[in-house]
Amino acid sequence: MKGNISRNAERDSFASQFGLVMAAVGSAVGLGNIWRFSYILGINGGCAFLLIYILCVLLVGTPVLIAELTIGRRGGFGAVGAFQALAPGTAWRLVGMVGVLASTVILFYYPVVAGWSVGYVFESIFNWGAVTRDSAAAFAVFSAGGKAMLFSCFALLLTAFILIGGVSAGIERWNKILMPLLGGILLVLALRSVTLPGALAGVRFLFFPDFSKLGITGVLDALGHSFYSLSLGMGIMITYASYMKKSADLMRATVSIITMDTLIALLAGLAVFPAVFALGFDPGQGAGLAFVTLPGAFAKMPAGQLFSALFFLLLFIAALTSIMSLMQVPLTFLEDELRLSRRKGLAIICVVLAIFGAPAALSFGPLSDFHILGLDYFSFLDKFANDFLLPITGLLGTLFIIFRLGTATSKEEFLTGAEHPNGILAKLYPVAIKYIAPAAIALILLNAIGLF
């Protein structure tokens, strides 16, 4: 552990608790909370799904988040090095390797959706008539063309530019700017949405449960999304925690992350569904809700062009903050394990992402006929990462806490620096991480492979 201590002394770190929380929330509040959450909530009946999702966040997402934060800060390294420092000479470091792999695979396609988002900001401003005339056809043309790839490259290069600044001057500084901006745009959109004539139906959809519309598939979707939404199983929280000071209050950070993540998901719902209901669209449109349904809805709204541009700017900011955190995982691996400079590490990552990410951008155009296990390249990457890599990493992380580090040691790390060490989280964490979280994650995996 001596090497761990000296390395911590050399590492960059978050300059403030607020900066850490903004970075962690920026990671969690990505496209998952705005794009993905909105459409899976729509297809699963609204409020009933929302209640199950919040329960899953509390009982499954929170203990796994605590586990990853304690592994990262106690280990003092990124996703791989933390396991090596805490369990030297064992195979546990492979858990971190799976986390690095998960982040990298997600990075192959995540910039594509970020590119769509920033591209639609410009489409809303300069090509509004074509977008709204037939929104489905317009998106099909845009996602299959060269503009989508160019905007994806822009998102990737912008992220690399931010990360050159390091943790405090790069990630922390930009999240302090971008997250309040995201919250402000989301609040404006929510206020516009709920004040539309007929918006009350969308509010009822969000806040009045009808459990007859929620099946076992919806419960499993809520369970899986609680994991995805908090950026768990990707090595992100372990990596971020390795840059935390020992004096940082992990309990307060955890509560802040969970609360802000959930509130932003609710605000996203308020920005989307009252408008969808008020303007006569189907809330169960699925993955096309953001890029196909909403442009049509905005077209019927007063000042719709402005609100469309704001919405897609919101999506892009959410995607950008998540890409920053995703890219930091392999970057920390290259810095810690291979001792590469930050610039060299970023150059290598950008080249790898360009090679393996280009087919994802082309999956809706020239490579639309290329399939892996019956799925286009983009969809295969998404399913492989979210249905398999993330829950596998999460499950192995909980087993590491139970059988190697120990729940008592993890809890001790969690309470180090805590202002209120006797809170309910401290009491529930050992039970949740030993029994509830592993069982729930196992259900996610069994469902992914078709056994449940």
GUSEPA-465509 format. One record per residue (C-alpha): residue number from 1; residue in one letter; x, y, z. Coordinates in steps of 0.02 Angstrom, whole numbers, plus 50000, padded with zeros to 5 digits. Layout:
REM residues N
{keti NUM; "A"; {X; Y; Z}}
...
REM end
This chain:
REM residues 452
{keti 1; "M"; {50000; 50000; 50000}}
{keti 2; "K"; {50150; 50116; 50011}}
{keti 3; "G"; {50150; 50138; 49824}}
{keti 4; "N"; {49967; 50183; 49835}}
{keti 5; "I"; {50001; 50320; 49963}}
{keti 6; "S"; {50143; 50398; 49864}}
{keti 7; "R"; {50045; 50391; 49703}}
{keti 8; "N"; {49899; 50480; 49786}}
{keti 9; "A"; {50019; 50619; 49835}}
{keti 10; "E"; {50068; 50639; 49651}}
{keti 11; "R"; {49895; 50630; 49576}}
{keti 12; "D"; {49788; 50773; 49521}}
{keti 13; "S"; {49630; 50786; 49627}}
{keti 14; "F"; {49462; 50872; 49634}}
{keti 15; "A"; {49486; 51043; 49712}}
{keti 16; "S"; {49317; 51043; 49801}}
{keti 17; "Q"; {49174; 50932; 49856}}
{keti 18; "F"; {49060; 51030; 49740}}
{keti 19; "G"; {49175; 50996; 49593}}
{keti 20; "L"; {49176; 50810; 49631}}
{keti 21; "V"; {48986; 50804; 49642}}
{keti 22; "M"; {48966; 50903; 49480}}
{keti 23; "A"; {49085; 50784; 49390}}
{keti 24; "A"; {48999; 50629; 49459}}
{keti 25; "V"; {48826; 50698; 49421}}
{keti 26; "G"; {48888; 50750; 49249}}
{keti 27; "S"; {48936; 50570; 49219}}
{keti 28; "A"; {48772; 50500; 49285}}
{keti 29; "V"; {48661; 50632; 49204}}
{keti 30; "G"; {48697; 50588; 49025}}
{keti 31; "L"; {48589; 50534; 48881}}
{keti 32; "G"; {48527; 50395; 48995}}
{keti 33; "N"; {48431; 50517; 49104}}
{keti 34; "I"; {48358; 50621; 48964}}
{keti 35; "W"; {48350; 50519; 48804}}
{keti 36; "R"; {48345; 50339; 48868}}
{keti 37; "F"; {48247; 50370; 49029}}
{keti 38; "S"; {48111; 50465; 48938}}
{keti 39; "Y"; {48078; 50332; 48809}}
{keti 40; "I"; {48083; 50181; 48926}}
{keti 41; "L"; {47970; 50273; 49048}}
{keti 42; "G"; {47853; 50308; 48902}}
{keti 43; "I"; {47842; 50127; 48843}}
{keti 44; "N"; {47820; 50063; 49023}}
{keti 45; "G"; {47670; 50167; 49071}}
{keti 46; "G"; {47738; 50318; 49163}}
{keti 47; "C"; {47725; 50340; 49352}}
{keti 48; "A"; {47718; 50156; 49402}}
{keti 49; "F"; {47884; 50129; 49314}}
{keti 50; "L"; {47953; 50288; 49393}}
{keti 51; "L"; {47913; 50226; 49569}}
{keti 52; "I"; {47995; 50057; 49539}}
{keti 53; "Y"; {48146; 50145; 49462}}
{keti 54; "I"; {48170; 50257; 49615}}
{keti 55; "L"; {48157; 50103; 49728}}
{keti 56; "C"; {48290; 50015; 49623}}
{keti 57; "V"; {48403; 50168; 49634}}
{keti 58; "L"; {48390; 50167; 49824}}
{keti 59; "L"; {48410; 49981; 49853}}
{keti 60; "V"; {48528; 49931; 49711}}
{keti 61; "G"; {48609; 50083; 49631}}
{keti 62; "T"; {48656; 50170; 49793}}
{keti 63; "P"; {48750; 50025; 49876}}
{keti 64; "V"; {48844; 49986; 49715}}
{keti 65; "L"; {48888; 50171; 49697}}
{keti 66; "I"; {48954; 50172; 49876}}
{keti 67; "A"; {49054; 50013; 49841}}
{keti 68; "E"; {49136; 50089; 49687}}
{keti 69; "L"; {49177; 50252; 49774}}
{keti 70; "T"; {49258; 50163; 49921}}
{keti 71; "I"; {49360; 50048; 49807}}
{keti 72; "G"; {49423; 50196; 49708}}
{keti 73; "R"; {49470; 50309; 49852}}
{keti 74; "R"; {49545; 50172; 49961}}
{keti 75; "G"; {49641; 50098; 49814}}
{keti 76; "G"; {49702; 50267; 49754}}
{keti 77; "F"; {49711; 50214; 49571}}
{keti 78; "G"; {49595; 50197; 49423}}
{keti 79; "A"; {49480; 50051; 49384}}
{keti 80; "V"; {49621; 49922; 49364}}
{keti 81; "G"; {49751; 49989; 49484}}
{keti 82; "A"; {49629; 50005; 49630}}
{keti 83; "F"; {49594; 49818; 49630}}
{keti 84; "Q"; {49779; 49781; 49611}}
{keti 85; "A"; {49821; 49894; 49759}}
{keti 86; "L"; {49686; 49819; 49870}}
{keti 87; "A"; {49714; 49638; 49818}}
{keti 88; "P"; {49894; 49628; 49752}}
{keti 89; "G"; {49945; 49473; 49656}}
{keti 90; "T"; {49766; 49413; 49629}}
{keti 91; "A"; {49649; 49402; 49481}}
{keti 92; "W"; {49534; 49537; 49553}}
{keti 93; "R"; {49617; 49667; 49441}}
{keti 94; "L"; {49522; 49584; 49298}}
{keti 95; "V"; {49363; 49662; 49369}}
{keti 96; "G"; {49439; 49832; 49333}}
{keti 97; "M"; {49489; 49774; 49159}}
{keti 98; "V"; {49307; 49732; 49121}}
{keti 99; "G"; {49259; 49905; 49181}}
{keti 100; "V"; {49387; 49986; 49065}}
{keti 101; "L"; {49323; 49877; 48923}}
{keti 102; "A"; {49143; 49929; 48960}}
{keti 103; "S"; {49185; 50114; 48956}}
{keti 104; "T"; {49283; 50093; 48795}}
{keti 105; "V"; {49145; 49995; 48708}}
{keti 106; "I"; {49017; 50127; 48757}}
{keti 107; "L"; {49135; 50259; 48688}}
{keti 108; "F"; {49129; 50174; 48519}}
{keti 109; "Y"; {48948; 50227; 48495}}
{keti 110; "Y"; {48907; 50360; 48626}}
{keti 111; "P"; {48988; 50502; 48526}}
{keti 112; "V"; {48873; 50455; 48382}}
{keti 113; "V"; {48718; 50502; 48484}}
{keti 114; "A"; {48811; 50657; 48545}}
{keti 115; "G"; {48841; 50699; 48362}}
{keti 116; "W"; {48657; 50678; 48322}}
{keti 117; "S"; {48616; 50795; 48466}}
{keti 118; "V"; {48733; 50937; 48418}}
{keti 119; "G"; {48688; 50909; 48236}}
{keti 120; "Y"; {48504; 50933; 48276}}
{keti 121; "V"; {48544; 51097; 48361}}
{keti 122; "F"; {48602; 51159; 48190}}
{keti 123; "E"; {48461; 51068; 48099}}
{keti 124; "S"; {48336; 51156; 48213}}
{keti 125; "I"; {48413; 51325; 48172}}
{keti 126; "F"; {48454; 51309; 47987}}
{keti 127; "N"; {48347; 51165; 47919}}
{keti 128; "W"; {48191; 51175; 48025}}
{keti 129; "G"; {48067; 51155; 47883}}
{keti 130; "A"; {48144; 50992; 47821}}
{keti 131; "V"; {48158; 50921; 47997}}
{keti 132; "T"; {47976; 50950; 48040}}
{keti 133; "R"; {47898; 50909; 47872}}
{keti 134; "D"; {47931; 50723; 47899}}
{keti 135; "S"; {48033; 50702; 48058}}
{keti 136; "A"; {48058; 50514; 48037}}
{keti 137; "A"; {48125; 50531; 47860}}
{keti 138; "A"; {48231; 50682; 47908}}
{keti 139; "F"; {48315; 50587; 48049}}
{keti 140; "A"; {48343; 50435; 47937}}
{keti 141; "V"; {48431; 50545; 47810}}
{keti 142; "F"; {48533; 50639; 47941}}
{keti 143; "S"; {48590; 50485; 48040}}
{keti 144; "A"; {48642; 50396; 47880}}
{keti 145; "G"; {48743; 50539; 47808}}
{keti 146; "G"; {48915; 50614; 47824}}
{keti 147; "K"; {48856; 50757; 47935}}
{keti 148; "A"; {48819; 50637; 48076}}
{keti 149; "M"; {48997; 50570; 48071}}
{keti 150; "L"; {49072; 50745; 48066}}
{keti 151; "F"; {48972; 50798; 48218}}
{keti 152; "S"; {49024; 50638; 48309}}
{keti 153; "C"; {49206; 50680; 48276}}
{keti 154; "F"; {49175; 50856; 48341}}
{keti 155; "A"; {49105; 50785; 48505}}
{keti 156; "L"; {49255; 50670; 48523}}
{keti 157; "L"; {49384; 50805; 48490}}
{keti 158; "L"; {49298; 50929; 48605}}
{keti 159; "T"; {49303; 50800; 48745}}
{keti 160; "A"; {49489; 50770; 48716}}
{keti 161; "F"; {49521; 50957; 48721}}
{keti 162; "I"; {49434; 50969; 48890}}
{keti 163; "L"; {49525; 50819; 48961}}
{keti 164; "I"; {49696; 50890; 48919}}
{keti 165; "G"; {49669; 51007; 49065}}
{keti 166; "G"; {49668; 50862; 49188}}
{keti 167; "V"; {49546; 50824; 49328}}
{keti 168; "S"; {49535; 50991; 49419}}
{keti 169; "A"; {49569; 51111; 49275}}
{keti 170; "G"; {49478; 51005; 49145}}
{keti 171; "I"; {49339; 50891; 49209}}
{keti 172; "E"; {49298; 50988; 49367}}
{keti 173; "R"; {49303; 51161; 49290}}
{keti 174; "W"; {49196; 51115; 49139}}
{keti 175; "N"; {49068; 51018; 49240}}
{keti 176; "K"; {49047; 51169; 49354}}
{keti 177; "I"; {48997; 51265; 49197}}
{keti 178; "L"; {48902; 51133; 49100}}
{keti 179; "M"; {48797; 51055; 49238}}
{keti 180; "P"; {48715; 51219; 49297}}
{keti 181; "L"; {48687; 51262; 49112}}
{keti 182; "L"; {48605; 51092; 49085}}
{keti 183; "G"; {48494; 51117; 49237}}
{keti 184; "G"; {48444; 51291; 49180}}
{keti 185; "I"; {48396; 51234; 49003}}
{keti 186; "L"; {48301; 51085; 49074}}
{keti 187; "L"; {48204; 51198; 49192}}
{keti 188; "V"; {48156; 51316; 49050}}
{keti 189; "L"; {48097; 51169; 48942}}
{keti 190; "A"; {47998; 51093; 49086}}
{keti 191; "L"; {47911; 51259; 49123}}
{keti 192; "R"; {47866; 51280; 48939}}
{keti 193; "S"; {47803; 51101; 48928}}
{keti 194; "V"; {47690; 51105; 49082}}
{keti 195; "T"; {47612; 51272; 49032}}
{keti 196; "L"; {47549; 51207; 48864}}
{keti 197; "P"; {47360; 51183; 48848}}
{keti 198; "G"; {47320; 51001; 48885}}
{keti 199; "A"; {47486; 50970; 48975}}
{keti 200; "L"; {47398; 50905; 49130}}
{keti 201; "A"; {47376; 50735; 49048}}
{keti 202; "G"; {47565; 50719; 49037}}
{keti 203; "V"; {47585; 50772; 49219}}
{keti 204; "R"; {47459; 50638; 49270}}
{keti 205; "F"; {47555; 50511; 49165}}
{keti 206; "L"; {47712; 50553; 49265}}
{keti 207; "F"; {47642; 50566; 49440}}
{keti 208; "F"; {47485; 50458; 49452}}
{keti 209; "P"; {47529; 50272; 49445}}
{keti 210; "D"; {47434; 50141; 49347}}
{keti 211; "F"; {47514; 49976; 49392}}
{keti 212; "S"; {47408; 49882; 49265}}
{keti 213; "K"; {47524; 49954; 49131}}
{keti 214; "L"; {47682; 49888; 49215}}
{keti 215; "G"; {47736; 49708; 49183}}
{keti 216; "I"; {47888; 49607; 49234}}
{keti 217; "T"; {47981; 49677; 49084}}
{keti 218; "G"; {47954; 49853; 49150}}
{keti 219; "V"; {48018; 49804; 49322}}
{keti 220; "L"; {48175; 49730; 49245}}
{keti 221; "D"; {48195; 49885; 49136}}
{keti 222; "A"; {48186; 49993; 49293}}
{keti 223; "L"; {48315; 49884; 49379}}
{keti 224; "G"; {48434; 49890; 49232}}
{keti 225; "H"; {48412; 50076; 49205}}
{keti 226; "S"; {48448; 50115; 49387}}
{keti 227; "F"; {48619; 50037; 49356}}
{keti 228; "Y"; {48647; 50122; 49188}}
{keti 229; "S"; {48587; 50292; 49248}}
{keti 230; "L"; {48716; 50307; 49387}}
{keti 231; "S"; {48863; 50258; 49274}}
{keti 232; "L"; {48894; 50099; 49373}}
{keti 233; "G"; {48998; 49953; 49310}}
{keti 234; "M"; {49098; 50066; 49193}}
{keti 235; "G"; {49246; 50102; 49307}}
{keti 236; "I"; {49196; 50286; 49309}}
{keti 237; "M"; {49154; 50306; 49493}}
{keti 238; "I"; {49307; 50204; 49544}}
{keti 239; "T"; {49415; 50315; 49434}}
{keti 240; "Y"; {49338; 50478; 49496}}
{keti 241; "A"; {49352; 50422; 49678}}
{keti 242; "S"; {49538; 50389; 49654}}
{keti 243; "Y"; {49558; 50578; 49630}}
{keti 244; "M"; {49463; 50617; 49791}}
{keti 245; "K"; {49545; 50683; 49948}}
{keti 246; "K"; {49528; 50581; 50108}}
{keti 247; "S"; {49440; 50728; 50187}}
{keti 248; "A"; {49300; 50721; 50058}}
{keti 249; "D"; {49132; 50670; 50131}}
{keti 250; "L"; {49083; 50516; 50030}}
{keti 251; "M"; {48914; 50504; 50115}}
{keti 252; "R"; {48867; 50681; 50067}}
{keti 253; "A"; {48934; 50654; 49891}}
{keti 254; "T"; {48830; 50495; 49873}}
{keti 255; "V"; {48670; 50579; 49932}}
{keti 256; "S"; {48702; 50727; 49816}}
{keti 257; "I"; {48734; 50616; 49665}}
{keti 258; "I"; {48579; 50509; 49693}}
{keti 259; "T"; {48467; 50659; 49729}}
{keti 260; "M"; {48525; 50764; 49581}}
{keti 261; "D"; {48523; 50617; 49463}}
{keti 262; "T"; {48343; 50575; 49508}}
{keti 263; "L"; {48284; 50756; 49506}}
{keti 264; "I"; {48356; 50785; 49333}}
{keti 265; "A"; {48271; 50626; 49271}}
{keti 266; "L"; {48106; 50694; 49339}}
{keti 267; "L"; {48136; 50864; 49259}}
{keti 268; "A"; {48173; 50777; 49094}}
{keti 269; "G"; {48006; 50688; 49108}}
{keti 270; "L"; {47920; 50854; 49140}}
{keti 271; "A"; {48007; 50930; 48990}}
{keti 272; "V"; {47951; 50789; 48876}}
{keti 273; "F"; {47784; 50710; 48923}}
{keti 274; "P"; {47669; 50859; 48955}}
{keti 275; "A"; {47719; 50924; 48783}}
{keti 276; "V"; {47696; 50752; 48703}}
{keti 277; "F"; {47520; 50734; 48776}}
{keti 278; "A"; {47471; 50915; 48747}}
{keti 279; "L"; {47517; 50906; 48564}}
{keti 280; "G"; {47436; 50737; 48532}}
{keti 281; "F"; {47586; 50620; 48513}}
{keti 282; "D"; {47609; 50442; 48576}}
{keti 283; "P"; {47720; 50433; 48733}}
{keti 284; "G"; {47764; 50253; 48694}}
{keti 285; "Q"; {47861; 50289; 48534}}
{keti 286; "G"; {48019; 50208; 48604}}
{keti 287; "A"; {48197; 50256; 48557}}
{keti 288; "G"; {48138; 50376; 48422}}
{keti 289; "L"; {48052; 50488; 48549}}
{keti 290; "A"; {48190; 50619; 48553}}
{keti 291; "F"; {48241; 50628; 48370}}
{keti 292; "V"; {48078; 50583; 48283}}
{keti 293; "T"; {47929; 50621; 48395}}
{keti 294; "L"; {47989; 50778; 48485}}
{keti 295; "P"; {48036; 50878; 48328}}
{keti 296; "G"; {47857; 50851; 48270}}
{keti 297; "A"; {47794; 50907; 48439}}
{keti 298; "F"; {47905; 51062; 48439}}
{keti 299; "A"; {47839; 51107; 48267}}
{keti 300; "K"; {47664; 51128; 48341}}
{keti 301; "M"; {47725; 51231; 48489}}
{keti 302; "P"; {47738; 51422; 48490}}
{keti 303; "A"; {47924; 51466; 48469}}
{keti 304; "G"; {47951; 51280; 48437}}
{keti 305; "Q"; {48108; 51307; 48336}}
{keti 306; "L"; {48192; 51392; 48485}}
{keti 307; "F"; {48138; 51257; 48607}}
{keti 308; "S"; {48195; 51122; 48487}}
{keti 309; "A"; {48369; 51199; 48478}}
{keti 310; "L"; {48373; 51213; 48668}}
{keti 311; "F"; {48319; 51032; 48691}}
{keti 312; "F"; {48453; 50963; 48577}}
{keti 313; "L"; {48583; 51076; 48656}}
{keti 314; "L"; {48528; 50999; 48821}}
{keti 315; "L"; {48554; 50824; 48749}}
{keti 316; "F"; {48726; 50871; 48686}}
{keti 317; "I"; {48782; 50942; 48853}}
{keti 318; "A"; {48720; 50784; 48940}}
{keti 319; "A"; {48814; 50676; 48815}}
{keti 320; "L"; {48973; 50780; 48827}}
{keti 321; "T"; {48985; 50769; 49017}}
{keti 322; "S"; {48962; 50580; 49006}}
{keti 323; "I"; {49091; 50559; 48868}}
{keti 324; "M"; {49216; 50654; 48976}}
{keti 325; "S"; {49194; 50530; 49118}}
{keti 326; "L"; {49194; 50379; 49003}}
{keti 327; "M"; {49355; 50434; 48918}}
{keti 328; "Q"; {49440; 50469; 49085}}
{keti 329; "V"; {49430; 50282; 49128}}
{keti 330; "P"; {49545; 50215; 48990}}
{keti 331; "L"; {49649; 50373; 49003}}
{keti 332; "T"; {49683; 50343; 49188}}
{keti 333; "F"; {49726; 50162; 49145}}
{keti 334; "L"; {49856; 50219; 49019}}
{keti 335; "E"; {49926; 50347; 49142}}
{keti 336; "D"; {49931; 50231; 49294}}
{keti 337; "E"; {49977; 50064; 49216}}
{keti 338; "L"; {50080; 50113; 49063}}
{keti 339; "R"; {50144; 50280; 49133}}
{keti 340; "L"; {50099; 50372; 48973}}
{keti 341; "S"; {50080; 50560; 48972}}
{keti 342; "R"; {49904; 50630; 48964}}
{keti 343; "R"; {49926; 50695; 48788}}
{keti 344; "K"; {49994; 50529; 48722}}
{keti 345; "G"; {49855; 50434; 48809}}
{keti 346; "L"; {49722; 50546; 48733}}
{keti 347; "A"; {49799; 50530; 48561}}
{keti 348; "I"; {49796; 50339; 48572}}
{keti 349; "I"; {49617; 50338; 48635}}
{keti 350; "C"; {49556; 50455; 48498}}
{keti 351; "V"; {49637; 50347; 48362}}
{keti 352; "V"; {49560; 50187; 48434}}
{keti 353; "L"; {49389; 50269; 48450}}
{keti 354; "A"; {49398; 50336; 48273}}
{keti 355; "I"; {49436; 50161; 48205}}
{keti 356; "F"; {49305; 50065; 48304}}
{keti 357; "G"; {49180; 50207; 48317}}
{keti 358; "A"; {49167; 50246; 48132}}
{keti 359; "P"; {49065; 50088; 48095}}
{keti 360; "A"; {48941; 50141; 48231}}
{keti 361; "A"; {48916; 50308; 48143}}
{keti 362; "L"; {48892; 50215; 47979}}
{keti 363; "S"; {48771; 50086; 48050}}
{keti 364; "F"; {48622; 50186; 47988}}
{keti 365; "G"; {48692; 50214; 47815}}
{keti 366; "P"; {48827; 50121; 47715}}
{keti 367; "L"; {48847; 49984; 47847}}
{keti 368; "S"; {48662; 49960; 47884}}
{keti 369; "D"; {48669; 49782; 47814}}
{keti 370; "F"; {48818; 49733; 47924}}
{keti 371; "H"; {48754; 49633; 48073}}
{keti 372; "I"; {48828; 49544; 48224}}
{keti 373; "L"; {48714; 49413; 48303}}
{keti 374; "G"; {48568; 49488; 48209}}
{keti 375; "L"; {48601; 49667; 48266}}
{keti 376; "D"; {48677; 49814; 48174}}
{keti 377; "Y"; {48848; 49865; 48240}}
{keti 378; "F"; {48781; 50013; 48342}}
{keti 379; "S"; {48645; 49908; 48426}}
{keti 380; "F"; {48764; 49763; 48458}}
{keti 381; "L"; {48886; 49877; 48551}}
{keti 382; "D"; {48744; 49951; 48654}}
{keti 383; "K"; {48674; 49781; 48702}}
{keti 384; "F"; {48844; 49703; 48736}}
{keti 385; "A"; {48896; 49845; 48852}}
{keti 386; "N"; {48734; 49877; 48943}}
{keti 387; "D"; {48662; 49702; 48955}}
{keti 388; "F"; {48823; 49608; 48993}}
{keti 389; "L"; {48979; 49709; 49033}}
{keti 390; "L"; {48901; 49832; 49156}}
{keti 391; "P"; {48807; 49704; 49263}}
{keti 392; "I"; {48955; 49584; 49259}}
{keti 393; "T"; {49072; 49721; 49322}}
{keti 394; "G"; {48944; 49775; 49452}}
{keti 395; "L"; {48915; 49599; 49515}}
{keti 396; "L"; {49101; 49562; 49526}}
{keti 397; "G"; {49127; 49727; 49617}}
{keti 398; "T"; {48999; 49679; 49750}}
{keti 399; "L"; {49083; 49508; 49769}}
{keti 400; "F"; {49249; 49596; 49791}}
{keti 401; "I"; {49176; 49697; 49935}}
{keti 402; "I"; {49098; 49543; 50014}}
{keti 403; "F"; {49240; 49417; 49997}}
{keti 404; "R"; {49400; 49518; 49982}}
{keti 405; "L"; {49396; 49697; 50046}}
{keti 406; "G"; {49259; 49664; 50173}}
{keti 407; "T"; {49099; 49760; 50203}}
{keti 408; "A"; {49167; 49828; 50367}}
{keti 409; "T"; {49321; 49900; 50281}}
{keti 410; "S"; {49216; 49971; 50140}}
{keti 411; "K"; {49098; 50050; 50266}}
{keti 412; "E"; {49245; 50122; 50363}}
{keti 413; "E"; {49310; 50204; 50203}}
{keti 414; "F"; {49136; 50268; 50164}}
{keti 415; "L"; {49124; 50352; 50334}}
{keti 416; "T"; {49299; 50428; 50330}}
{keti 417; "G"; {49272; 50615; 50321}}
{keti 418; "A"; {49084; 50597; 50345}}
{keti 419; "E"; {49000; 50740; 50439}}
{keti 420; "H"; {48856; 50626; 50493}}
{keti 421; "P"; {48927; 50450; 50507}}
{keti 422; "N"; {48772; 50376; 50590}}
{keti 423; "G"; {48651; 50409; 50447}}
{keti 424; "I"; {48533; 50281; 50373}}
{keti 425; "L"; {48650; 50246; 50226}}
{keti 426; "A"; {48785; 50185; 50346}}
{keti 427; "K"; {48661; 50064; 50425}}
{keti 428; "L"; {48584; 49998; 50265}}
{keti 429; "Y"; {48742; 49986; 50159}}
{keti 430; "P"; {48814; 49821; 50229}}
{keti 431; "V"; {48646; 49731; 50208}}
{keti 432; "A"; {48610; 49803; 50036}}
{keti 433; "I"; {48783; 49766; 49964}}
{keti 434; "K"; {48787; 49588; 50033}}
{keti 435; "Y"; {48612; 49530; 49989}}
{keti 436; "I"; {48501; 49649; 49890}}
{keti 437; "A"; {48622; 49716; 49758}}
{keti 438; "P"; {48701; 49549; 49706}}
{keti 439; "A"; {48531; 49466; 49689}}
{keti 440; "A"; {48461; 49611; 49587}}
{keti 441; "I"; {48612; 49618; 49471}}
{keti 442; "A"; {48602; 49430; 49446}}
{keti 443; "L"; {48421; 49455; 49387}}
{keti 444; "I"; {48482; 49584; 49260}}
{keti 445; "L"; {48607; 49458; 49191}}
{keti 446; "L"; {48483; 49314; 49189}}
{keti 447; "N"; {48359; 49424; 49095}}
{keti 448; "A"; {48494; 49477; 48971}}
{keti 449; "I"; {48534; 49297; 48926}}
{keti 450; "G"; {48350; 49249; 48917}}
{keti 451; "L"; {48339; 49141; 49072}}
{keti 452; "F"; {48218; 49253; 49167}}
REM end
